[in-house]
Amino acid sequence: MPRIIMPVFTQFPVEGATIGRLLTGYGDLEFDLCSCIGSAIDDLDMVLKAMFRARGERQRIHIADAIGRKPYRALNLETQFSETVAGMHQCRKIRNEFAHCNFFDDSSGSLAYVNLEANAQSHALINVRGFIVRHVTMTLLQQQEEYFGYISDCFAFLNHEGQRVVGRLASHAFLMPPKMLRPPLHTP
């Protein structure tokens, strides 16, 4: 039997599965962003190469924003584009919150973790007892996953609406979803 890398997820299996979907699903959002920009300028090849030759999630979003802003402004979709890119940054923050941490059970009833990058920012001497401990609940994780889906739906709308405006599509079934509040990174 293989060794379990994250044994705490045997105690929190639903939370672990959701965190896994958030971590891996972020890549789908990056491709949604890439496709959205590629559609706007009708050059997926250039956008994919520009975005994914760069290292770092923030850098890729900034590149996509720089390439896509002018075309979406010309399509009268700049407001929706700006809001969706801002939402993508929130998804990046959620992804990064979980990508650089250690999870454990601190007997609080919810899944606990320490974000090693956040703790490393301190200039004080690192002491395990001084780590900033954060928690997530299943309710919060569901809100975060729903938000990832919302941003994906926003990209689908922008992609298809942009194609409709320039005449590549006669119509489409995608609507801009109602605005959704950004979920926090962890429970208070």
Secondary structure, 3 states (H helix, E strand, C coil): CCCCCCCHHHHCHHHHHHHHHHHHHHHHHHHHHHHHHHHHHCCHHHHHHHHHCCCCHHHHHHHHHHHHHHHHHHCCCHHHHHHHHHHHHHHHHHHHHHHCEEEEECCCCCEEEEEHHHHHCCCCCCCHHHCCEEEECHHHHHHHHHHHHHHHHHHHHHHHHHHHHHCCCCCCCCCCCCCCCCCCCCCC
